[in-house]
């Protein structure tokens, strides 16, 4: 899925660049703020874009959302619990099991979260 998302993003950038007669260089930066991709985006600018996206999607706790999606995709709970931002290896797996349980309060739980 990540390759498909990045491929789509690259195609969008190529179209935007072509609209103003610019060609993206083969060695250009993926997350450049310039249309020609010749300079990297700053960490602050990328963080700001990320926060705007999270707000637009209505995700209130992105760390929990990400962990849930990783586990639903089949990533081992211990691996997810060891990711940066996890509180501890003990609580996260228990919480994650509750989040991805096929049944909650006797009712089936749906598939991946929709964006």
Secondary structure, DSSP 4 states (H G I P E B T S, - for coil): -HHHHHHHHHHHHHHHHHHTT----TT--TT-SSTT--SPPPHHHHHHHHHHHHHHHT-S-HHHHHHHHHHHTT--HHHHHTSTT-S-HHHHHHHHHHHH-SEETTEE--SSPP-
